[in-house]
Amino acid sequence: MKVYLKDMWKWRNGSIMKKKVLSIIMMLLVAVTATACGSTDSKSSASKSSKTSKKSSESSDKLEAPHFTLKGIDGKEYDLSKYKGKKVYIKFWASWCQPCLKSLPHTEKLAKEEKGFVTLTVVAPGFGGEKPLDQFKSWYAKQGYKHMPVLLDEGGKITARYNVRSYPTNAFVNSKGELHEMIPGAMTEEQIKDVMKDVK
């Protein structure tokens, strides 16, 4: 009887321990997933994405950047092929995206002052939760930005061709018109310039 009770005690303790271990593992998995999905450290995520992207871009042949001709909010037409011979930074963003809005002053400054590469931005009215075209134009007119080109990808065809999954997303095109790399997440002015140093 004593042996039986001892065995039962061992089994019970073992079962409790297994449950505790399993619950700890589940809690750790949830914590890791939450950190990956909800990270607010844009500098860190952009830096990690940049390193990963650089490795992949170095190890594979570069493809031609998807071509586009889009009308800007300023009424001008922007043809990507006309920038061959120059490096191009393209920022895909949305008016509802807070990290995008916080980084727009940096983008405006790059467009105004940076001479080493062309700065373009793309918004997709009526796509991915963005305002319809007329509403977006009215909203943007109140923001006070004068220098950065805002290209209107109504319906999101170009955004989809660049495989943009989140905002902001940064595309870097080399002087041959090839897509050097794509980096999701907010980037500082310094981070953008650092990536551009590697773009030929």
Backbone as CSV, one residue per row, in Angstrom:
resi,resn,N_x,N_y,N_z,CA_x,CA_y,CA_z,C_x,C_y,C_z
1,MET,0.824,-1.209,0.000,0.000,0.000,0.000,0.856,1.257,0.000
2,LYS,1.958,1.241,0.827,2.865,2.385,0.890,3.519,2.620,-0.465
3,VAL,3.931,1.505,-1.111,4.578,1.608,-2.432,3.609,2.213,-3.434
4,TYR,2.363,1.763,-3.392,1.337,2.262,-4.307,1.114,3.760,-4.118
5,LEU,1.007,4.196,-2.839,0.816,5.616,-2.548,2.005,6.449,-2.992
6,LYS,3.213,5.873,-2.801,4.433,6.579,-3.211,4.444,6.768,-4.725
7,ASP,4.057,5.702,-5.458,4.007,5.784,-6.924,2.968,6.809,-7.386
8,MET,1.811,6.801,-6.693,0.767,7.768,-7.030,1.253,9.199,-6.818
9,TRP,1.996,9.421,-5.719,2.534,10.750,-5.399,3.518,11.214,-6.470
10,LYS,4.387,10.276,-6.895,5.363,10.602,-7.952,4.644,10.974,-9.245
11,TRP,3.628,10.149,-9.582,2.895,10.392,-10.831,2.193,11.753,-10.786
12,ARG,1.564,12.038,-9.592,0.836,13.296,-9.435,1.784,14.481,-9.546
13,ASN,2.916,14.406,-8.838,3.908,15.485,-8.891,4.450,15.675,-10.302
14,GLY,4.705,14.550,-10.975,5.218,14.611,-12.353,4.230,15.269,-13.280
15,SER,2.945,14.941,-13.111,1.892,15.524,-13.942,1.786,17.028,-13.714
16,ILE,1.866,17.436,-12.433,1.802,18.867,-12.100,2.988,19.607,-12.701
17,MET,4.172,18.990,-12.587,5.384,19.613,-13.133,5.274,19.794,-14.641
18,LYS,4.752,18.761,-15.329,4.599,18.846,-16.785,3.670,20.000,-17.160
19,LYS,2.562,20.117,-16.400,1.614,21.198,-16.682,2.253,22.563,-16.479
20,LYS,3.060,22.682,-15.402,3.734,23.951,-15.123,4.708,24.307,-16.235
21,VAL,5.493,23.299,-16.657,6.475,23.521,-17.730,5.771,23.940,-19.009
22,LEU,4.669,23.228,-19.347,3.927,23.562,-20.567,3.349,24.973,-20.507
23,SER,2.818,25.363,-19.338,2.242,26.712,-19.226,3.314,27.789,-19.341
24,ILE,4.514,27.514,-18.791,5.630,28.467,-18.905,6.045,28.621,-20.356
25,ILE,6.135,27.479,-21.078,6.512,27.514,-22.503,5.492,28.324,-23.294
26,MET,4.191,28.101,-23.025,3.143,28.835,-23.734,3.230,30.335,-23.470
27,MET,3.509,30.698,-22.206,3.636,32.124,-21.863,4.800,32.772,-22.592
28,LEU,5.913,32.037,-22.697,7.085,32.561,-23.404,6.793,32.757,-24.880
29,LEU,6.080,31.779,-25.481,5.734,31.889,-26.902,4.842,33.092,-27.162
30,VAL,3.856,33.307,-26.274,2.960,34.464,-26.422,3.736,35.765,-26.307
31,ALA,4.679,35.812,-25.346,5.480,37.027,-25.140,6.326,37.340,-26.356
32,VAL,6.957,36.306,-26.933,7.810,36.498,-28.118,6.982,36.979,-29.290
33,THR,5.795,36.348,-29.496,4.922,36.742,-30.604,4.461,38.182,-30.452
34,ALA,4.086,38.564,-29.227,3.615,39.934,-28.986,4.706,40.939,-29.271
35,THR,5.943,40.619,-28.895,7.066,41.525,-29.141,7.310,41.676,-30.630
36,ALA,7.241,40.578,-31.383,7.505,40.607,-32.820,6.417,41.369,-33.559
37,CYS,5.153,41.197,-33.123,4.039,41.824,-33.836,3.795,43.258,-33.410
38,GLY,4.121,43.580,-32.164,3.762,44.891,-31.649,4.926,45.746,-31.229
39,SER,6.122,45.488,-31.793,7.294,46.269,-31.402,7.125,47.719,-31.807
40,THR,7.456,48.632,-30.887,7.375,50.064,-31.199,8.747,50.671,-31.383
41,ASP,9.789,49.841,-31.295,11.155,50.345,-31.449,11.503,50.393,-32.923
42,SER,11.081,51.466,-33.614,11.254,51.555,-35.057,12.711,51.593,-35.463
43,LYS,13.574,52.237,-34.664,14.990,52.309,-35.014,15.598,50.926,-35.027
44,SER,15.284,50.136,-33.990,15.826,48.793,-33.877,15.325,47.914,-34.999
45,SER,13.999,47.952,-35.276,13.443,47.092,-36.303,13.955,47.482,-37.675
46,ALA,14.113,48.775,-37.929,14.637,49.216,-39.221,16.073,48.773,-39.390
47,SER,16.857,48.848,-38.302,18.258,48.442,-38.353,18.380,46.959,-38.645
48,LYS,17.540,46.123,-37.946,17.583,44.679,-38.166,17.151,44.345,-39.575
49,SER,16.066,45.010,-40.041,15.577,44.771,-41.392,16.627,45.140,-42.414
50,SER,17.348,46.233,-42.154,18.378,46.699,-43.068,19.483,45.671,-43.213
51,LYS,19.930,45.094,-42.068,20.999,44.100,-42.107,20.562,42.867,-42.873
52,THR,19.323,42.391,-42.594,18.805,41.213,-43.276,18.685,41.477,-44.762
53,SER,18.170,42.666,-45.095,17.957,43.025,-46.484,19.270,43.138,-47.235
54,LYS,20.306,43.679,-46.558,21.607,43.820,-47.200,22.187,42.462,-47.549
55,LYS,22.046,41.493,-46.624,22.566,40.158,-46.871,21.895,39.541,-48.081
56,SER,20.537,39.682,-48.156,19.813,39.076,-49.261,20.138,39.773,-50.570
57,SER,20.344,41.101,-50.532,20.630,41.827,-51.765,22.035,41.530,-52.267
58,GLU,22.960,41.220,-51.328,24.319,40.901,-51.727,24.411,39.506,-52.321
59,SER,23.511,38.604,-51.875,23.630,37.213,-52.279,22.807,36.884,-53.518
60,SER,22.029,37.823,-54.038,21.215,37.531,-55.211,21.331,38.651,-56.236
61,ASP,21.030,38.293,-57.502,21.068,39.294,-58.562,19.927,40.285,-58.358
62,LYS,20.223,41.546,-58.589,19.197,42.577,-58.410,18.249,42.580,-59.608
63,LEU,16.981,42.797,-59.326,15.963,42.858,-60.365,15.624,44.310,-60.656
64,GLU,15.124,44.550,-61.846,14.717,45.913,-62.196,13.552,46.332,-61.303
65,ALA,13.608,47.537,-60.807,12.521,48.048,-59.965,11.244,48.144,-60.796
66,PRO,10.106,47.709,-60.251,8.845,47.817,-60.997,8.630,49.246,-61.502
67,HIS,8.383,49.353,-62.789,8.244,50.680,-63.398,6.907,51.317,-63.016
68,PHE,6.908,52.624,-62.936,5.644,53.338,-62.748,5.728,54.729,-63.355
69,THR,4.576,55.193,-63.780,4.377,56.597,-64.134,3.145,57.039,-63.356
70,LEU,3.352,57.899,-62.384,2.260,58.325,-61.508,2.168,59.846,-61.470
71,LYS,0.964,60.326,-61.302,0.767,61.771,-61.147,0.978,62.139,-59.682
72,GLY,1.675,63.239,-59.470,1.905,63.706,-58.114,0.779,64.603,-57.644
73,ILE,0.751,64.834,-56.349,-0.272,65.710,-55.785,-0.076,67.149,-56.276
74,ASP,1.134,67.432,-56.791,1.447,68.751,-57.359,1.020,68.880,-58.815
75,GLY,0.434,67.794,-59.374,-0.033,67.818,-60.758,1.002,67.374,-61.771
76,LYS,2.265,67.209,-61.337,3.327,66.764,-62.243,3.269,65.253,-62.437
77,GLU,3.853,64.784,-63.550,3.927,63.346,-63.822,5.319,62.839,-63.464
78,TYR,5.372,61.717,-62.764,6.645,61.145,-62.316,6.844,59.775,-62.959
79,ASP,7.862,59.694,-63.808,8.187,58.463,-64.535,9.498,57.923,-63.972
80,LEU,9.455,56.745,-63.344,10.646,56.197,-62.696,11.805,56.018,-63.671
81,SER,11.498,55.656,-64.921,12.562,55.397,-65.900,13.390,56.648,-66.198
82,LYS,12.818,57.824,-65.972,13.543,59.075,-66.239,14.618,59.368,-65.195
83,TYR,14.612,58.574,-64.115,15.619,58.777,-63.067,16.812,57.841,-63.212
84,LYS,16.876,57.087,-64.306,18.039,56.216,-64.508,19.291,57.066,-64.564
85,GLY,20.334,56.582,-63.900,21.544,57.378,-63.757,21.589,58.068,-62.403
86,LYS,20.447,58.040,-61.696,20.375,58.615,-60.344,19.874,57.549,-59.364
87,LYS,20.282,57.675,-58.117,19.767,56.793,-57.072,18.434,57.362,-56.581
88,VAL,17.503,56.464,-56.254,16.161,56.913,-55.861,15.730,56.240,-54.554
89,TYR,15.244,57.055,-53.632,14.632,56.557,-52.396,13.123,56.754,-52.506
90,ILE,12.360,55.668,-52.325,10.895,55.738,-52.415,10.289,55.324,-51.079
91,LYS,9.441,56.188,-50.541,8.766,55.869,-49.278,7.286,55.629,-49.539
92,PHE,6.806,54.430,-49.202,5.387,54.108,-49.266,4.785,54.382,-47.886
93,TRP,3.749,55.199,-47.840,3.183,55.568,-46.541,1.676,55.771,-46.630
94,ALA,1.054,56.010,-45.462,-0.395,56.224,-45.407,-0.712,57.302,-44.373
95,SER,-1.807,58.007,-44.588,-2.159,59.122,-43.700,-2.639,58.654,-42.327
96,TRP,-3.061,57.379,-42.221,-3.538,56.857,-40.929,-2.409,56.232,-40.104
97,CYS,-1.210,56.179,-40.671,-0.073,55.489,-40.041,0.749,56.476,-39.208
98,GLN,0.706,56.329,-37.880,1.400,57.271,-36.995,2.923,57.287,-37.192
99,PRO,3.598,56.114,-37.316,5.048,56.151,-37.585,5.368,56.881,-38.892
100,CYS,4.467,56.750,-39.887,4.657,57.469,-41.157,4.621,58.977,-40.921
101,LEU,3.608,59.416,-40.194,3.428,60.851,-39.968,4.589,61.443,-39.178
102,LYS,5.085,60.680,-38.211,6.219,61.157,-37.412,7.487,61.293,-38.248
103,SER,7.612,60.447,-39.278,8.838,60.468,-40.087,8.755,61.400,-41.298
104,LEU,7.575,61.957,-41.569,7.434,62.841,-42.739,8.342,64.072,-42.701
105,PRO,8.571,64.698,-41.535,9.505,65.833,-41.527,10.910,65.447,-42.002
106,HIS,11.359,64.212,-41.661,12.669,63.741,-42.139,12.653,63.601,-43.660
107,THR,11.538,63.056,-44.173,11.409,62.856,-45.622,11.381,64.194,-46.347
108,GLU,10.674,65.148,-45.778,10.616,66.506,-46.345,12.013,67.124,-46.404
109,LYS,12.777,66.931,-45.331,14.136,67.482,-45.271,15.038,66.834,-46.321
110,LEU,14.913,65.510,-46.482,15.707,64.807,-47.502,15.373,65.334,-48.896
111,ALA,14.074,65.480,-49.165,13.643,65.961,-50.484,14.156,67.369,-50.759
112,LYS,14.235,68.184,-49.724,14.658,69.576,-49.882,16.172,69.718,-49.996
113,GLU,16.920,68.954,-49.178,18.356,69.216,-49.033,19.282,68.166,-49.646
114,GLU,18.838,66.907,-49.717,19.743,65.840,-50.162,19.950,65.894,-51.679
115,LYS,21.211,65.981,-52.096,21.537,66.061,-53.525,22.089,64.739,-54.078
116,GLY,22.381,63.799,-53.172,22.987,62.535,-53.611,21.998,61.537,-54.177
117,PHE,20.714,61.733,-53.917,19.688,60.828,-54.449,18.345,61.547,-54.516
118,VAL,17.450,60.992,-55.319,16.105,61.547,-55.488,15.190,60.946,-54.418
119,THR,14.349,61.759,-53.820,13.380,61.283,-52.824,11.967,61.387,-53.391
120,LEU,11.256,60.257,-53.380,9.861,60.216,-53.808,9.034,59.547,-52.711
121,THR,7.767,59.896,-52.612,6.879,59.172,-51.696,5.635,58.740,-52.465
122,VAL,5.059,57.609,-52.044,3.884,57.057,-52.727,2.772,56.801,-51.714
123,VAL,1.583,57.293,-52.034,0.381,57.053,-51.229,-0.659,56.420,-52.141
124,ALA,-1.469,55.500,-51.592,-2.451,54.775,-52.409,-3.885,55.116,-51.989
125,PRO,-4.443,56.236,-52.474,-5.822,56.600,-52.120,-6.810,55.490,-52.491
126,GLY,-7.723,55.203,-51.559,-8.734,54.180,-51.820,-8.227,52.760,-51.696
127,PHE,-7.043,52.590,-51.137,-6.459,51.245,-51.016,-5.849,51.077,-49.625
128,GLY,-6.054,49.919,-49.019,-5.418,49.617,-47.734,-5.798,50.556,-46.608
129,GLY,-7.036,51.039,-46.632,-7.492,51.921,-45.556,-7.202,53.395,-45.776
130,GLU,-6.571,53.730,-46.909,-6.286,55.143,-47.185,-7.557,55.877,-47.611
131,LYS,-7.564,57.183,-47.364,-8.702,58.034,-47.732,-8.915,57.999,-49.253
132,PRO,-10.137,58.240,-49.716,-10.360,58.437,-51.149,-9.536,59.634,-51.634
133,LEU,-9.310,59.709,-52.933,-8.404,60.701,-53.518,-8.712,62.141,-53.093
134,ASP,-9.943,62.576,-53.253,-10.288,63.971,-52.935,-10.083,64.282,-51.456
135,GLN,-10.461,63.336,-50.603,-10.280,63.530,-49.158,-8.800,63.588,-48.791
136,PHE,-8.006,62.726,-49.438,-6.571,62.742,-49.150,-5.960,64.074,-49.569
137,LYS,-6.324,64.570,-50.743,-5.791,65.852,-51.219,-6.129,66.986,-50.251
138,SER,-7.379,67.008,-49.780,-7.798,68.052,-48.829,-7.011,67.948,-47.531
139,TRP,-6.845,66.715,-47.050,-6.096,66.498,-45.807,-4.635,66.916,-45.976
140,TYR,-4.019,66.513,-47.084,-2.593,66.782,-47.283,-2.314,68.273,-47.443
141,ALA,-3.243,68.985,-48.043,-3.062,70.432,-48.253,-2.877,71.178,-46.932
142,LYS,-3.368,70.593,-45.844,-3.264,71.237,-44.521,-1.985,70.863,-43.772
143,GLN,-1.181,69.949,-44.335,-0.010,69.443,-43.603,1.213,70.356,-43.712
144,GLY,1.260,71.175,-44.745,2.333,72.171,-44.840,3.630,71.716,-45.481
145,TYR,3.642,70.535,-46.095,4.871,70.070,-46.758,4.931,70.619,-48.181
146,LYS,6.089,71.159,-48.553,6.223,71.839,-49.846,7.204,71.155,-50.803
147,HIS,8.082,70.310,-50.282,9.200,69.834,-51.102,9.128,68.360,-51.504
148,MET,8.589,67.498,-50.660,8.618,66.072,-51.016,7.501,65.744,-52.009
149,PRO,7.847,65.095,-53.109,6.830,64.695,-54.075,5.947,63.592,-53.479
150,VAL,4.640,63.753,-53.587,3.701,62.722,-53.142,3.009,62.174,-54.382
151,LEU,3.341,60.934,-54.744,2.794,60.305,-55.944,1.521,59.557,-55.579
152,LEU,0.496,59.701,-56.400,-0.825,59.154,-56.093,-1.056,57.840,-56.833
153,ASP,-0.947,56.748,-56.091,-1.146,55.399,-56.634,-2.580,54.964,-56.336
154,GLU,-3.531,55.601,-57.016,-4.946,55.350,-56.714,-5.299,53.889,-56.989
155,GLY,-5.847,53.222,-55.985,-6.183,51.804,-56.128,-5.062,50.867,-55.718
156,GLY,-3.847,51.396,-55.554,-2.746,50.610,-54.996,-2.045,49.630,-55.916
157,LYS,-2.131,49.817,-57.242,-1.496,48.858,-58.162,0.022,48.832,-58.013
158,ILE,0.632,50.005,-57.923,2.098,50.066,-57.800,2.527,49.595,-56.409
159,THR,1.761,49.977,-55.407,2.037,49.521,-54.040,2.051,47.999,-53.992
160,ALA,1.097,47.366,-54.663,1.031,45.901,-54.711,2.201,45.318,-55.502
161,ARG,2.594,45.975,-56.588,3.716,45.465,-57.396,5.031,45.506,-56.625
162,TYR,5.145,46.442,-55.713,6.336,46.507,-54.857,6.185,45.616,-53.614
163,ASN,5.082,44.876,-53.570,4.841,43.911,-52.491,4.882,44.565,-51.105
164,VAL,4.323,45.765,-51.015,4.288,46.481,-49.735,3.241,45.833,-48.837
165,ARG,3.682,45.371,-47.661,2.781,44.687,-46.722,2.460,45.546,-45.506
166,SER,3.257,46.557,-45.254,3.031,47.408,-44.082,3.567,48.806,-44.373
167,TYR,3.117,49.759,-43.574,3.561,51.149,-43.729,4.322,51.600,-42.486
168,PRO,5.331,52.433,-42.652,5.944,52.779,-43.934,6.821,51.640,-44.447
169,THR,7.033,51.608,-45.758,8.005,50.698,-46.373,8.919,51.536,-47.252
170,ASN,10.208,51.240,-47.190,11.223,52.030,-47.892,11.847,51.219,-49.019
171,ALA,11.844,51.777,-50.221,12.453,51.116,-51.378,13.662,51.926,-51.834
172,PHE,14.747,51.221,-52.139,15.990,51.866,-52.572,16.341,51.361,-53.970
173,VAL,16.407,52.279,-54.914,16.656,51.936,-56.321,18.011,52.492,-56.730
174,ASN,18.838,51.641,-57.370,20.174,52.108,-57.756,20.136,52.886,-59.070
175,SER,21.284,53.372,-59.482,21.349,54.251,-60.663,21.071,53.508,-61.975
176,LYS,21.063,52.162,-61.910,20.723,51.369,-63.102,19.223,51.095,-63.188
177,GLY,18.488,51.563,-62.191,17.050,51.306,-62.174,16.703,49.971,-61.542
178,GLU,17.671,49.380,-60.821,17.451,48.089,-60.161,17.047,48.305,-58.705
179,LEU,16.218,47.393,-58.209,15.781,47.470,-56.814,16.900,46.948,-55.921
180,HIS,17.540,47.853,-55.208,18.660,47.487,-54.334,18.156,46.727,-53.118
181,GLU,17.128,47.262,-52.453,16.503,46.568,-51.328,15.230,47.259,-50.885
182,MET,14.425,46.494,-50.130,13.188,47.002,-49.530,13.310,46.837,-48.021
183,ILE,12.981,47.880,-47.276,13.069,47.816,-45.817,11.748,48.297,-45.213
184,PRO,11.006,47.407,-44.532,9.779,47.839,-43.863,10.083,48.533,-42.545
185,GLY,9.211,49.447,-42.154,9.374,50.112,-40.862,9.902,51.528,-40.991
186,ALA,9.654,52.323,-39.951,10.113,53.712,-39.945,11.634,53.769,-39.876
187,MET,12.218,54.668,-40.650,13.668,54.854,-40.660,13.987,56.324,-40.407
188,THR,15.073,56.563,-39.698,15.508,57.939,-39.474,16.231,58.445,-40.721
189,GLU,16.442,59.730,-40.756,17.190,60.349,-41.864,18.583,59.726,-41.978
190,GLU,19.232,59.499,-40.831,20.586,58.928,-40.816,20.589,57.502,-41.356
191,GLN,19.578,56.710,-40.981,19.495,55.329,-41.457,19.312,55.274,-42.970
192,ILE,18.478,56.160,-43.486,18.254,56.206,-44.938,19.548,56.558,-45.660
193,LYS,20.261,57.544,-45.146,21.534,57.943,-45.756,22.566,56.822,-45.688
194,ASP,22.579,56.079,-44.581,23.517,54.963,-44.437,23.263,53.890,-45.485
195,VAL,21.985,53.568,-45.712,21.655,52.575,-46.738,22.054,53.099,-48.107
196,MET,21.790,54.373,-48.358,22.090,54.960,-49.659,23.589,54.960,-49.983
197,LYS,24.430,54.918,-48.952,25.879,54.837,-49.191,26.248,53.542,-49.901
198,ASP,25.454,52.484,-49.668,25.719,51.185,-50.292,25.057,51.040,-51.656
199,VAL,24.170,51.974,-51.990,23.484,51.923,-53.284,24.371,52.583,-54.336
200,LYS,24.608,51.892,-55.429,25.507,52.406,-56.480,24.728,53.016,-57.639
